Amino acid sequence: MDVLSSRMLLRPADPGRSRRFYADTLGLAVYREFGPPDEPGVVFFLGQGFLEVAGRSDGPPAGAALSLWLQVRDLRAEEERLRQAGVTVLREARLEPWGLMEMWISDPDGHRIVLVEVPPDHPLRRDPR
């Protein structure tokens, strides 16, 4: 398999609410929009990947079935900003035994989003491989 591009597909219960969450609350940049103007599909940049929020889920939210892992530059600043925006914080920012700073939040459908900061002294920063 020669993968040229990839993206995660999210089918939210309320597409407009989820588009606003990912665009306005998290502040993800839009890669492209498609479909009908009244309910477009939106593809967001996720660092080296993409998140497509399109269509609608008719079933119960997937919740724990999907998690996003997003590396950020300043986790404490993001925690403060997201709390002020009313985002559900599932677990506050903390240093994990494996050396990464992590915080867990959820999107409007209950999908867990793990925000991660790599500390300056972590091996991921010291070892260029």
C-alpha positions as CSV (number, residue, x, y, z in Angstrom):
1,M,0.0,0.0,0.0
2,D,1.4,3.4,-1.0
3,V,-0.6,5.9,1.0
4,L,-0.5,9.4,-0.6
5,S,-2.9,11.2,1.7
6,S,-5.1,10.4,4.7
7,R,-7.7,12.0,6.9
8,M,-10.0,11.1,9.8
9,L,-13.7,11.2,9.0
10,L,-16.1,12.5,11.7
11,R,-19.9,12.2,11.3
12,P,-21.3,14.4,14.1
13,A,-24.8,14.4,15.5
14,D,-25.0,18.2,14.9
15,P,-22.7,19.1,12.0
16,G,-23.0,22.9,12.4
17,R,-22.2,22.7,16.1
18,S,-19.1,20.5,15.4
19,R,-17.9,22.7,12.6
20,R,-18.1,25.7,14.9
21,F,-16.2,23.8,17.7
22,Y,-13.3,22.7,15.5
23,A,-13.1,26.0,13.6
24,D,-13.9,28.6,16.2
25,T,-13.3,27.0,19.6
26,L,-10.2,24.9,18.8
27,G,-9.1,27.4,16.0
28,L,-8.2,24.7,13.4
29,A,-7.5,26.1,9.9
30,V,-9.7,25.0,7.0
31,Y,-8.1,23.0,4.2
32,R,-11.2,22.9,2.1
33,E,-15.0,23.0,2.1
34,F,-17.3,21.0,-0.2
35,G,-21.0,20.1,-0.6
36,P,-24.1,22.1,-0.1
37,P,-23.6,25.7,1.2
38,D,-26.3,25.2,3.9
39,E,-24.5,22.1,5.4
40,P,-21.0,21.9,3.9
41,G,-18.4,19.3,4.6
42,V,-15.2,20.9,6.0
43,V,-11.7,19.4,6.1
44,F,-9.5,20.9,8.8
45,F,-5.7,20.9,9.0
46,L,-4.4,18.7,11.8
47,G,-0.6,19.3,11.7
48,Q,0.5,16.6,9.3
49,G,-3.0,15.2,8.8
50,F,-6.6,16.2,8.2
51,L,-10.0,16.0,10.0
52,E,-13.1,15.9,7.8
53,V,-16.3,16.9,9.5
54,A,-19.1,16.0,7.1
55,G,-22.4,14.3,7.0
56,R,-24.5,13.5,10.1
57,S,-24.5,10.6,12.5
58,D,-28.0,9.2,13.1
59,G,-26.8,6.8,15.9
60,P,-25.5,7.5,19.4
61,P,-22.2,9.5,19.6
62,A,-19.1,7.3,19.2
63,G,-17.5,8.9,22.3
64,A,-14.6,6.7,23.2
65,A,-14.6,5.0,19.8
66,L,-12.6,7.9,18.4
67,S,-9.8,10.0,20.0
68,L,-7.7,12.7,18.4
69,W,-4.1,13.3,19.5
70,L,-3.0,16.9,18.9
71,Q,0.4,18.2,19.8
72,V,0.4,21.9,20.8
73,R,3.2,24.4,21.6
74,D,1.9,25.6,25.0
75,L,-0.5,23.3,26.8
76,R,-1.1,25.5,29.8
77,A,-2.1,28.5,27.6
78,E,-4.4,26.2,25.6
79,E,-6.0,24.8,28.8
80,E,-6.7,28.4,30.0
81,R,-8.1,29.5,26.6
82,L,-10.3,26.4,26.2
83,R,-11.7,26.6,29.8
84,Q,-12.6,30.2,29.2
85,A,-14.4,29.1,25.9
86,G,-16.4,26.6,27.9
87,V,-14.8,23.5,26.6
88,T,-15.4,20.3,28.6
89,V,-12.0,19.5,30.3
90,L,-12.0,15.8,31.1
91,R,-8.6,15.9,32.7
92,E,-6.4,18.9,33.5
93,A,-2.9,19.3,32.1
94,R,-0.3,17.1,33.8
95,L,3.1,15.5,33.3
96,E,2.7,11.8,32.4
97,P,5.1,9.1,33.5
98,W,6.3,8.8,29.9
99,G,7.5,12.5,30.0
100,L,4.8,14.2,27.9
101,M,2.4,16.9,29.2
102,E,-1.2,15.8,28.4
103,M,-4.7,17.2,28.9
104,W,-7.9,15.6,27.8
105,I,-11.0,17.5,26.5
106,S,-14.1,16.5,24.6
107,D,-15.8,17.8,21.5
108,P,-19.6,18.4,21.4
109,D,-20.3,14.7,20.6
110,G,-18.1,13.4,23.5
111,H,-15.1,12.4,21.3
112,R,-12.0,12.6,23.4
113,I,-9.2,15.0,22.3
114,V,-5.8,14.5,23.8
115,L,-3.7,17.7,23.8
116,V,0.0,17.1,24.2
117,E,3.1,19.2,24.7
118,V,6.5,17.8,24.3
119,P,8.7,19.3,27.1
120,P,12.1,20.8,26.0
121,D,14.0,18.0,27.9
122,H,12.0,15.1,26.4
123,P,13.9,12.6,24.2
124,L,11.6,13.5,21.3
125,R,13.3,16.9,21.4
126,R,16.9,15.8,22.0
127,D,17.0,12.9,19.5
128,P,16.6,14.1,15.9
129,R,15.6,10.6,14.6
